[in-house]
């Protein structure tokens, strides 16, 4: 659970919490006339013979559902970013690449191509490694700013608020997630 990356989907705002159900390495593929064409990766499985070619690598379904429930149960305690309370977005695809993505046209292309909800540089590798090892994994990200818009005056103002409250908000959800059910 981390809290420092950019949103891709329209309607995601600074401070929103995003829980993707799968991850894609967006810069594995080739660049063509229509831009980047994302391709699948080969994932070895420790618990099975051979390899799987996968574009989307799923998170653990049980953990995904439990984290979404925990986020919704903790939502009323979340601190606002600016004048807006963060929203919880569960589902869809998270994307990761080799470089920090802060380019609005590329963000829009990746949303159109993959319906990407949030971007970062490491979560897809974590999900891929866990999948290969047969270890359950789930990821929650908090939007720091929409990718490609982090230098706008509005984003800069909200980012100050984001860094003051995002750790608190993520910790609330994480505490709820780790609390045993009665």
N, C-alpha and C positions, 0 to 999 in steps of 0.2 A: 504494500500500500504506500503510494508516494503521491506527492502533491505539487508538481511543478511543470506541467506541460500544456501545450496548446490544443484548443478545440478545433475540430474540422467541420462539424455539422452546424448548419444554421440553427439558431436558437440556443446554442451553448454559450454561456457567458462566464466571465471571470468568477471563479469560486465554485462553479457547478461541479458536482461529483459524477464521474462517468465510470461505469462498470461494464466493460465489453465482454461479450460471450466468446469471442475468438480474436486472434491476432494475426496480422499479415506483415511480413517484411516487405515494405513497399518499394524499396530500391533494388530488389533482387529481380532481374529481368533484363529488358533491353529498351533503349531509347529509339523511337521511330518517328515517322511523320506526324503521328497523333500524340506525341509525347511519350511518357514512360509507360511501358507495357509490363505490368507486374506479372511475374511468373511464380510457380510453386517452388518450394524447397524440398529437398530430400531429407526426411527425418528417420533416423534409425531408432528402433524400439528395443530397449533392453529386454522386455518381456515377450518379444515375438521375433520370429525369424524374418530376416529381410528388412526392407525399408519401405516407407510410405512417402509418396509425393503428395505434398499438401500445400495449397495456397493459404487456406485458413487453418490455423491450429487452435483447437478449442481449449478453453479453460475447463476446470472441473465443474460439472453441472451442479452438483450438490453445494459446493462452496460458492458458486455464482449465485444460486438462489438464496443461500444463507446470508451472504454479504448484502444482497439487495434488500432483504428483509431487515437486516441490521441497520442499513442506511435509512430506510423508511421509518424505522422505529426511533432513530436518533434525530431525524430531520427537524423536529420542533425545537431542538436545542442548538442547532447550527447558528453560528454568528453570521451577520450580514456582511457583504462586501459592498461598500458604499451604502446605498439605500435598498439594496436588493438581497433577499435571502437566496442562498444557493439552492439549486434544484438537483434532484437525483435523476440521472439518465442511465437506465440499465438496458443492456442489449447492444446488438450491432458489433461492429468491428473496430478494434483499436489497431493502429498501424505504427510501425517503428522503422527507422532508417538509419543510415550511417552518419547522417548529419542532422543538426537541429533544423527543423523545417519552419522558416519564418518567411514564407513566400505565398501570398494570397492566391495567385493563379495556380500554383502547384497544389495548394490545399483544396481549391475548388475542383481541380481535375481528380484528385484522389477521392474526394467525396463523391463525385459523379461516377467514377470508375468502381469504387469499392464500398460506397456508403460509409466511409470512415467517420467515426465519431470523435476520436482523439488521437493525437500523435505524440510520439516521444522517440528516444533513441535506444531504449533498452528492453522494453517489456516483451516484444516479440521474441527476443533471444531468450529471455527467462522462461516464457511459456513453451518455446520450442525445446529447451533443455529439460524442463520438467516433464513434458510429454514424452520425450525420448527415454527418460529415466523411469517413467511410470509413476511420477510423484504428482499428487494433486496440487493445482495452483489456481489462483484467481488474482486479478489485478484491479485496483481502483485507482483512478487518477483524478486530480482536481485541475480544472482548466485555469491556467495562469492568464491566458489571453488567447483569442482566436489566432491561429497560425497566420502570420502575415500582417497582423495588426498590432503587434506588441509595441510599436514605436508611436502609435497615435497618442495625442494628449490625453484622451479619455482612458485608454488602456494604461498609460503610465500612472495616472491618478489612482485607478482601481487596483493596480498591482501593489501599490503601497498598502492599501487595505487588505488585499489578498494575503500578503506575507505576514500581516499581523494576526490573521484569524485562521488561515488554512491549516496550520498544524493542530489547532484546537479542534477544528471541524473533523479532520481526518482521525484524530485520536478518539473523538466521541464515537465515530462509526466503528473504528477498530475495537474499542472497548466493548461495544454492543455485540460485535461479531464474535469476540473471544469469550463472552460471558456464557457459561453453560445454561442451557434451557432447563426450566423446572419440569 
